[in-house]
């Protein structure tokens, strides 16, 4: 876009927002990207509370199977937990809903929706997103998909219970189990809505980064968080439609008598009419989204950590170009590794060896990122605030969780631990906890930008240390019970005497989970209290170089009063020799003979 066209776009959008705003236009149907990011964040936090509560319910069930608990009767009702004992089909339903809510509604929408909306326009120097209306629409469709998903908890037969991966035939034959009925239909409708909003958001982010950068903001001057969010949006555009097609074909199998995913099925001795389909086809379609989904979740957390680590180490990010290249390599490789989820599905062993190769290959760009973060920290002037601690924690869990991925990525080793607790331990550390740490780091770091106030540091420290200890307390022991063969998703293991020794380990895991969840209440209190009563923030509390800290603390439509600042340098000029301050904002012109960090 030409500079003239660029200015026209910005000025036009700036003029649009001079009319008086009502409560409805400001807080509900807002087209301001900053408000939409808050809507995504608070909705994501609410969904996170629901998802974590579900995990505590099934952890209590696994630790003390067949015992009666008042909390089950209170939360699930007498239908689902008669006499305070959880029904086995409801256990499966809660596991399914926990996985779905955390992966899609918290980690995907909560991370990308919040930080793409907040940071992309502010860090590239744009007045707003390319399409404010489409941005608003994507949030409301997201909220609708949350409501549809949660409504399935209140129907008589219970929510979907085929696991968050919803493999046929459990998900395709409505009569299979109670959760295969209306609950499964609502799950599919909710996911179709979710995918629609995700695509709308992703297209908006991609177009905004390409077309609305301010003068001087070349692609190699973009902060790494913008690169990460932009590449995340690209992966979503490529892979989400495949899940939509799988969901539509599944709806046709369920409701219109087709046989895309079903072959010879016997139900209570009766032969059903399905023939010729293959559940493995569904696995291919699902995991073609399912594996890139891992990176849709983790890339924003990586970008946030890069930003927070560089700012708080008071050092330029190490290997800026290598970081961008590794992001692009991860994005490409993530779309050709999905088969490692299917090593035990009966696929051709040669194809398994191809997927093993591509899976182990993805360790290279991931290792580049880890080494670059560690090198950025090395000999830095570290400012240990809560955002920095969570960023370093993210590097730790990403490395420790990623190492076990080498075992799962090898087809011969994977067969031994597939569908055991080892898999749960791996992906919760590398994807769940790492992404949550990235999310927490982002909230602590950009809270002053979002709400104009500071969060309480001491509460942040308590939140980090208890969360860090409890996260490893929950997921490290799972590796060992997984290697011992304990299967996942079992309601109770009391029928298998060889697993009796592991009951105590499950009790320890559950205790860590309960303590870790309880201490998230400190974060929730800190977050909501600080919105109203936190210490007022200065314009640039972290003394950072990127553009978002040049906007006023009070939010205005259009981000900058008057001219949009021009950019002269990359986003990581920290501790630069020859300058009085230890940070040089992007808006400061280069001196004669000075090199721009992003361009050499």
matplotlib code that plots the C-alpha trace (Angstrom):
import matplotlib.pyplot as plt

x = [0.0, 1.4, 2.1, -0.7, -3.2, -1.9, -2.5, -5.9, -7.0, -5.8, -7.3, -10.6, -10.9, -9.8, -12.6, -15.2, -14.7, -15.5, -19.2, -20.3, -20.1, -22.8, -22.2, -23.4, -21.1, -18.1, -18.3, -20.6, -20.7, -17.3, -15.2, -12.1, -9.4, -8.4, -11.9, -12.3, -9.0, -10.4, -13.6, -11.6, -9.4, -12.2, -14.2, -11.1, -10.5, -14.1, -13.8, -10.5, -12.1, -14.7, -12.1, -9.8, -12.8, -13.6, -10.0, -10.2, -13.4, -12.0, -8.6, -10.6, -12.4, -9.1, -7.4, -10.3, -12.4, -15.9, -15.9, -18.8, -18.1, -20.5, -18.9, -19.9, -23.6, -23.4, -21.8, -23.0, -26.5, -28.0, -28.6, -24.9, -23.4, -26.1, -25.2, -22.1, -20.5, -19.6, -21.1, -18.5, -20.1, -20.1, -16.4, -15.7, -17.9, -16.0, -12.7, -13.9, -15.3, -12.1, -9.9, -12.2, -12.5, -8.9, -7.5, -9.9, -11.7, -8.9, -5.5, -6.5, -9.0, -7.7, -4.1, -4.5, -7.8, -6.5, -2.9, -3.5, -6.2, -4.3, -0.8, -1.0, -2.4, -0.4, 2.9, 2.7, 1.4, -2.2, -5.3, -7.2, -7.7, -8.3, -12.0, -13.3, -16.8, -15.4, -13.3, -16.4, -18.3, -15.5, -15.8, -19.6, -19.5, -16.8, -19.1, -22.0, -19.8, -18.9, -22.5, -23.5, -20.6, -21.6, -25.3, -24.5, -23.7, -27.4, -29.0, -30.4, -28.0, -25.0, -22.3, -20.2, -18.1, -15.9, -12.8, -11.8, -10.6, -14.1, -13.1, -15.9, -17.7, -18.4, -19.0, -20.7, -23.4, -25.9, -27.0, -23.5, -23.4, -25.5, -22.9, -23.1, -26.6, -27.6, -24.4, -22.3, -24.5, -24.1, -20.3, -20.2, -22.3, -20.1, -16.9, -18.3, -19.1, -15.6, -13.9, -15.9, -14.8, -11.2, -11.0, -12.5, -10.0, -7.1, -7.8, -8.2, -4.8, -3.0, -4.4, -3.7, 0.0, 0.5, -1.3, -1.5, 2.1, 3.2, 5.9, 9.3, 7.8, 9.4, 8.8, 12.2, 11.5, 8.4, 8.6, 8.8, 5.3, 3.8, 5.6, 4.4, 0.8, 0.8, 2.3, -0.2, -3.1, -1.6, -1.5, -5.1, -6.2, -4.6, -5.6, -9.0, -11.1, -10.0, -11.5, -14.7, -14.9, -14.4, -17.2, -19.6, -18.9, -19.5, -22.8, -23.8, -22.8, -24.8, -27.9, -28.2, -27.2, -23.8, -20.8, -17.7, -16.2, -18.2, -17.8, -19.3, -20.8, -22.6, -24.7, -26.1, -25.8, -27.7, -25.9, -26.1, -26.5, -23.1, -20.5, -17.4, -16.2, -13.1, -12.6, -8.9, -10.0, -11.4, -8.2, -6.2, -8.6, -8.8, -5.0, -4.3, -5.8, -4.9, -1.2, -0.9, -3.3, -0.5, 1.6, -1.4, -1.5, 2.3, 3.5, 1.8, 3.3, 6.7, 6.3, 5.2, 8.2, 10.6, 9.2, 9.1, 12.6, 14.3, 12.6, 13.4, 16.9, 17.6, 19.3, 18.5, 16.9, 19.6, 19.4, 16.3, 16.5, 17.0, 13.9, 11.8, 13.2, 12.5, 8.9, 8.4, 10.0, 7.8, 4.7, 5.6, 6.7, 3.7, 1.5, 3.4, 3.7, 0.1, 0.6, 2.6, -0.7, -1.7, 1.3, -1.1, -4.0, -2.7, -1.1, 1.6, 4.9, 6.8, 4.4, 5.1, 8.8, 8.2, 6.2, 8.9, 11.5, 9.4, 8.5, 12.1, 13.0, 10.7, 12.9, 15.6, 13.6, 12.2, 15.8, 16.9, 14.2, 15.2, 18.9, 18.1, 16.0, 18.7, 21.4, 19.3, 19.1, 22.8, 24.6, 21.6, 20.5, 17.5, 14.4, 12.6, 9.0, 6.1, 5.9, 9.6, 9.3, 6.5, 8.4, 11.4, 9.0, 7.6, 11.2, 11.6, 8.4, 8.8, 12.2, 11.3, 8.0, 9.6, 12.3, 9.6, 8.2, 11.3, 10.1, 6.5, 7.7, 9.5, 7.0, 8.8, 9.0, 5.5, 3.7, 4.7, 3.4, 0.6, -2.6, -1.0, -0.4, 3.0, 1.2, -0.9, 2.3, 4.1, 1.4, 0.3, 3.8, 4.8, 1.5, -0.9, 1.4, 3.8, 0.9, -0.6, 2.7, 2.9, -0.6, 0.2, 3.4, 1.5, -1.2, 1.3, 3.4, 0.6, -1.9, -0.9, -1.5, -5.0, -6.3, -4.0, -3.1, -0.4, -1.0, 0.3, 3.9, 4.0, 0.8, 2.4, 5.4, 3.3, 1.2, 4.3, 6.2, 3.2, 2.0, 5.5, 6.0, 2.5, 2.7, 5.8, 4.2, 1.3, 2.9, 6.4, 5.0, 2.6, 5.6, 6.5, 3.0, 2.7, 5.9, 4.5, 1.6, -1.3, -3.9, -5.5, -9.2, -10.0, -12.6, -11.0, -8.0, -9.3, -10.1, -6.4, -4.3, -1.0, -1.8, -2.5, 0.9, 0.1, -2.9, -0.6, 1.0, -2.4, -3.3, -0.1, -0.8, -4.3, -3.1, -0.7, -3.6, -5.9, -3.2, -2.2, -5.8, -6.5, -3.6, -5.0, -7.6, -4.7, -4.2, -8.0, -8.2, -5.1, -6.4, -10.0, -8.9, -6.2, -8.5, -10.3, -7.9, -4.4, -1.6, -1.9, 0.5, 2.9, 3.0, 6.0, 6.3, 8.8, 10.9, 10.3, 11.2, 8.1, 5.4, 2.5, 4.2, 4.1, 0.3, -1.4, -2.4, -6.0, -7.5, -8.6, -10.2, -7.4, -4.6, -2.5, -3.7, -2.6, 0.1, 1.1, 4.8, 7.3, 9.6, 13.4, 14.8, 14.0, 12.2, 15.2, 17.6, 18.3, 21.6, 22.9, 26.4, 26.4, 22.9, 22.2, 19.1, 19.3, 16.5, 16.1, 12.4, 11.7, 10.6, 14.2, 16.0, 19.3, 22.4, 25.0, 26.8, 24.5, 23.4, 19.8, 19.7, 17.1, 18.8, 22.4]
y = [0.0, 3.4, 5.9, 8.2, 5.4, 4.4, 7.8, 8.1, 4.8, 5.9, 9.4, 8.1, 5.6, 8.2, 10.6, 7.8, 7.6, 11.2, 10.5, 10.0, 6.5, 4.9, 2.0, -0.5, 0.8, 1.1, -2.1, -4.5, -4.0, -2.3, -2.3, -1.0, -3.7, -2.9, -3.5, -6.7, -8.0, -7.5, -9.3, -12.3, -12.3, -12.2, -14.8, -17.0, -16.6, -17.7, -20.7, -21.5, -21.5, -24.0, -26.2, -26.3, -27.1, -30.1, -31.4, -31.3, -33.3, -36.1, -36.0, -36.5, -39.4, -41.1, -40.6, -42.0, -44.1, -45.2, -43.0, -40.6, -36.9, -34.1, -31.9, -34.3, -34.2, -30.4, -29.7, -32.6, -33.3, -36.6, -37.7, -37.6, -38.4, -40.5, -40.6, -38.5, -41.2, -40.1, -42.2, -43.6, -42.1, -38.7, -39.1, -39.5, -36.5, -34.3, -35.4, -34.6, -31.1, -30.3, -31.0, -29.2, -26.1, -25.8, -26.4, -24.3, -21.8, -20.9, -21.5, -20.8, -18.0, -16.7, -16.3, -15.4, -13.5, -11.4, -10.6, -10.4, -7.9, -5.9, -5.9, -6.1, -2.6, -1.0, -2.5, -2.0, 1.6, 1.2, 3.0, -0.3, -3.6, -3.8, -4.5, -3.4, -4.8, -8.3, -8.2, -7.5, -10.2, -12.8, -12.1, -12.5, -15.7, -17.0, -16.1, -17.9, -21.0, -21.0, -20.8, -23.7, -25.8, -25.1, -25.7, -29.3, -29.7, -29.2, -31.7, -35.0, -37.4, -35.2, -33.6, -35.2, -38.1, -39.4, -37.6, -34.1, -35.9, -37.2, -40.3, -42.3, -44.6, -43.2, -39.7, -40.9, -43.4, -41.4, -44.6, -45.7, -44.1, -41.4, -38.7, -39.6, -38.1, -34.4, -33.5, -34.6, -32.6, -29.4, -30.1, -30.1, -27.0, -25.2, -26.2, -25.1, -21.6, -21.6, -22.3, -19.6, -16.9, -18.2, -17.8, -14.3, -13.2, -14.8, -13.2, -9.8, -10.2, -11.3, -8.3, -5.8, -6.8, -6.8, -3.5, -1.2, -0.9, 2.7, 4.5, 2.9, -0.3, -2.9, -6.6, -6.9, -4.2, -5.9, -7.2, -11.0, -11.2, -9.7, -12.2, -15.1, -13.9, -13.3, -16.8, -18.3, -16.7, -18.2, -21.7, -21.3, -20.3, -23.4, -26.0, -25.0, -25.5, -29.2, -29.7, -28.0, -30.4, -33.4, -32.0, -31.5, -35.1, -36.4, -34.5, -36.2, -39.6, -39.0, -37.4, -38.3, -41.9, -41.5, -43.7, -41.5, -42.7, -45.9, -49.4, -52.7, -51.7, -54.0, -52.5, -54.9, -57.7, -55.8, -55.0, -51.3, -50.2, -48.4, -49.8, -48.7, -45.8, -45.6, -44.0, -43.6, -41.1, -39.0, -39.3, -37.9, -35.0, -34.3, -34.4, -32.3, -29.5, -31.2, -31.0, -27.4, -26.6, -27.3, -24.6, -22.2, -22.5, -22.3, -19.7, -16.7, -17.8, -18.0, -14.5, -13.1, -14.8, -13.3, -9.9, -10.1, -11.7, -9.1, -6.2, -7.5, -8.7, -5.2, -6.9, -7.1, -10.5, -12.9, -14.0, -12.0, -13.3, -16.9, -16.5, -15.5, -18.3, -20.8, -19.5, -20.0, -23.5, -24.5, -23.3, -25.3, -28.5, -28.4, -29.2, -32.4, -34.2, -35.1, -38.8, -39.2, -39.3, -42.3, -44.8, -47.4, -46.9, -49.5, -47.1, -48.3, -48.6, -46.9, -43.9, -44.1, -43.7, -40.6, -39.0, -40.0, -38.1, -34.9, -35.0, -35.2, -32.5, -30.0, -30.3, -28.2, -24.9, -25.5, -25.9, -22.7, -20.8, -22.3, -21.5, -18.0, -17.3, -18.7, -16.7, -13.5, -14.2, -14.9, -12.0, -9.8, -7.2, -9.3, -7.6, -10.4, -9.2, -11.8, -11.5, -12.3, -15.3, -16.8, -16.3, -18.1, -20.7, -21.1, -21.8, -24.4, -26.3, -26.1, -27.7, -30.4, -31.2, -31.1, -33.7, -36.4, -35.6, -37.3, -40.6, -40.0, -38.9, -42.2, -44.8, -47.8, -46.1, -44.5, -47.8, -48.7, -45.5, -44.5, -43.6, -43.8, -41.0, -40.4, -38.8, -36.6, -35.6, -34.6, -32.5, -30.8, -29.6, -28.7, -27.2, -26.6, -25.3, -23.6, -21.8, -20.8, -19.5, -17.4, -16.2, -15.2, -13.5, -11.5, -10.5, -9.3, -7.5, -5.7, -5.3, -1.6, -1.1, -2.8, -1.3, 1.7, 0.2, -2.2, -5.6, -6.4, -7.7, -9.7, -11.6, -12.3, -13.8, -16.1, -17.1, -18.0, -20.1, -22.1, -22.6, -23.7, -26.2, -27.6, -27.9, -30.1, -31.9, -32.9, -33.7, -35.1, -38.2, -38.9, -39.7, -42.6, -44.1, -43.7, -45.7, -48.3, -48.7, -46.9, -46.0, -42.6, -41.9, -44.8, -44.1, -46.4, -48.8, -50.9, -53.8, -54.2, -55.4, -54.6, -50.9, -51.0, -49.6, -46.4, -45.4, -43.4, -41.6, -40.6, -39.2, -37.1, -35.8, -34.9, -33.1, -31.0, -30.2, -29.1, -26.8, -25.4, -24.6, -23.0, -20.6, -19.5, -17.7, -15.3, -14.5, -13.9, -11.6, -9.7, -9.4, -8.2, -6.0, -4.3, -3.4, -1.0, -0.3, -1.1, 1.5, 3.9, 3.0, 5.3, 5.5, 3.1, 1.2, -1.4, 1.1, -0.8, 0.2, -1.0, 1.3, 0.4, 2.3, 5.5, 5.7, 7.6, 5.6, 6.7, 4.7, 6.6, 5.3, 5.5, 4.8, 8.0, 11.5, 13.3, 11.8, 8.1, 8.0, 7.0, 4.0, 4.3, 1.1, -2.4, -3.2, -4.4, -1.5, -2.2, -1.2, 0.3, 1.9, 5.7, 6.4, 7.8, 5.5, 1.7, 1.6, 3.4, 3.6, 2.6, 6.2, 7.6, 8.3, 6.5, 8.5, 8.9, 5.6, 3.7, 0.3, -0.9, -4.2, -5.9, -5.1, -6.2]
z = [0.0, -0.9, 1.9, 0.6, 0.7, 4.1, 5.6, 4.0, 5.6, 9.0, 8.9, 7.7, 10.5, 13.0, 11.9, 12.2, 16.0, 17.0, 17.7, 21.3, 22.6, 24.7, 27.2, 24.5, 21.7, 24.1, 26.1, 24.3, 20.5, 20.4, 17.2, 19.1, 19.1, 22.7, 24.0, 21.9, 23.4, 26.9, 25.9, 24.6, 27.7, 30.3, 28.4, 28.2, 31.9, 32.7, 30.4, 32.0, 35.5, 34.1, 32.4, 35.5, 37.8, 35.5, 35.7, 39.5, 39.5, 37.4, 39.3, 42.6, 40.9, 39.8, 43.2, 45.2, 42.8, 43.8, 46.9, 47.6, 47.5, 48.3, 45.7, 43.0, 44.1, 44.4, 41.0, 38.9, 40.5, 41.5, 37.9, 37.0, 40.4, 42.3, 46.1, 45.4, 43.2, 39.7, 36.8, 34.5, 31.3, 33.0, 33.9, 30.1, 29.3, 31.8, 30.4, 26.9, 27.9, 29.8, 26.8, 24.4, 26.6, 27.4, 23.9, 21.9, 24.1, 26.6, 24.9, 21.3, 21.6, 25.0, 23.7, 20.1, 20.5, 23.4, 22.3, 18.5, 19.1, 21.6, 20.1, 16.4, 15.7, 18.6, 17.7, 13.9, 14.2, 13.0, 14.2, 14.4, 12.7, 9.0, 9.6, 13.0, 12.3, 11.4, 14.5, 16.7, 14.9, 15.5, 19.3, 19.3, 17.3, 19.8, 22.7, 21.0, 20.5, 24.2, 25.1, 22.8, 24.2, 27.8, 27.1, 26.4, 30.1, 31.0, 28.7, 30.1, 28.4, 29.2, 27.0, 24.3, 25.7, 22.9, 24.1, 22.8, 19.6, 19.0, 17.1, 15.3, 15.9, 19.4, 18.0, 14.8, 16.1, 18.2, 20.0, 21.1, 24.6, 26.2, 25.3, 21.6, 21.4, 21.6, 23.5, 20.5, 18.1, 20.3, 20.4, 16.6, 16.2, 18.7, 16.9, 13.5, 15.1, 16.7, 13.4, 11.7, 14.2, 14.2, 10.4, 10.6, 13.2, 11.4, 8.1, 9.9, 11.6, 8.4, 6.4, 9.2, 9.4, 5.7, 4.9, 7.9, 9.1, 9.8, 7.9, 8.4, 9.9, 7.6, 8.3, 9.8, 12.3, 13.6, 17.2, 17.4, 19.1, 15.9, 13.8, 16.1, 16.0, 12.2, 11.6, 14.0, 12.0, 8.8, 10.3, 11.4, 7.9, 6.4, 9.0, 10.6, 7.4, 7.4, 10.9, 9.6, 6.7, 9.2, 11.4, 8.5, 7.2, 10.8, 11.0, 7.7, 9.1, 12.3, 10.7, 7.0, 6.8, 5.0, 5.7, 5.4, 8.7, 9.5, 8.3, 9.6, 13.0, 15.3, 18.1, 20.7, 18.2, 15.5, 12.2, 11.4, 7.7, 7.5, 5.1, 3.2, 5.4, 7.6, 11.0, 10.1, 7.5, 10.3, 12.3, 9.3, 8.9, 12.7, 13.2, 10.1, 12.3, 15.6, 15.3, 13.8, 16.7, 19.1, 17.5, 17.1, 20.9, 21.6, 19.0, 20.7, 24.0, 22.4, 20.9, 24.3, 26.0, 23.4, 24.0, 27.8, 28.2, 25.9, 27.7, 31.2, 30.4, 29.1, 26.1, 22.4, 21.5, 20.4, 16.8, 15.6, 12.1, 13.3, 15.5, 12.6, 10.4, 13.2, 13.5, 9.7, 9.8, 12.8, 10.8, 7.7, 9.6, 11.9, 8.8, 7.8, 11.1, 12.0, 11.4, 14.6, 16.4, 14.4, 14.8, 16.4, 13.9, 11.5, 9.1, 6.7, 8.7, 5.9, 6.3, 10.0, 9.4, 7.2, 10.0, 12.5, 10.3, 9.9, 13.7, 14.8, 12.3, 14.1, 17.1, 15.3, 15.0, 18.5, 19.9, 18.0, 19.9, 23.3, 22.8, 21.7, 24.8, 27.1, 25.3, 25.6, 29.4, 29.6, 31.4, 31.1, 33.7, 34.7, 36.1, 37.9, 37.8, 37.5, 33.7, 33.4, 35.8, 33.8, 30.6, 32.0, 33.3, 29.8, 28.5, 31.2, 30.6, 26.8, 27.0, 29.6, 27.9, 24.4, 25.4, 25.9, 22.5, 21.0, 22.5, 21.2, 17.8, 17.2, 15.9, 17.5, 21.0, 20.8, 20.5, 24.1, 25.7, 23.3, 25.2, 28.6, 31.1, 29.5, 26.5, 28.9, 30.8, 27.5, 25.9, 29.1, 29.8, 26.3, 25.2, 28.1, 30.9, 28.5, 26.8, 30.1, 31.3, 28.1, 28.7, 32.3, 31.3, 28.7, 31.2, 33.8, 31.1, 29.1, 32.0, 32.3, 28.6, 28.8, 32.0, 32.8, 36.2, 37.6, 39.1, 42.5, 42.2, 45.5, 44.6, 41.2, 42.8, 45.0, 42.0, 40.0, 42.5, 43.7, 40.1, 39.0, 41.8, 41.4, 37.6, 37.8, 40.8, 38.7, 35.4, 36.2, 38.1, 35.2, 33.0, 35.3, 35.7, 31.9, 31.4, 33.8, 31.4, 33.2, 30.5, 30.2, 30.3, 32.6, 35.2, 37.7, 37.6, 40.5, 38.1, 37.3, 40.2, 38.4, 38.8, 42.6, 43.3, 41.4, 43.5, 45.9, 42.9, 41.6, 45.1, 45.2, 41.6, 42.7, 45.8, 43.7, 41.3, 44.1, 45.6, 42.2, 41.3, 44.7, 44.2, 40.8, 43.0, 44.0, 40.3, 39.8, 42.8, 41.7, 38.2, 39.0, 42.0, 40.0, 37.2, 39.6, 42.5, 41.2, 41.3, 38.3, 35.5, 33.9, 30.1, 29.8, 33.1, 31.7, 29.8, 26.6, 23.0, 21.0, 19.7, 22.0, 24.9, 22.9, 23.1, 26.0, 29.1, 28.7, 25.9, 22.8, 19.6, 17.0, 19.5, 18.9, 19.1, 15.9, 13.8, 13.9, 14.9, 12.3, 12.9, 12.4, 14.0, 15.2, 18.4, 20.5, 21.1, 24.8, 26.5, 23.2, 23.6, 23.2, 24.5, 28.0, 28.6, 28.4, 25.9, 22.6, 21.4, 17.8, 17.0, 17.7, 14.4, 13.7, 14.2, 11.4, 10.9, 13.4, 12.3, 12.6, 14.6, 12.4, 9.1, 9.3]

ax = plt.figure().add_subplot(projection="3d")
ax.plot(x, y, z, "-o")
ax.set_aspect("equal")
plt.show()
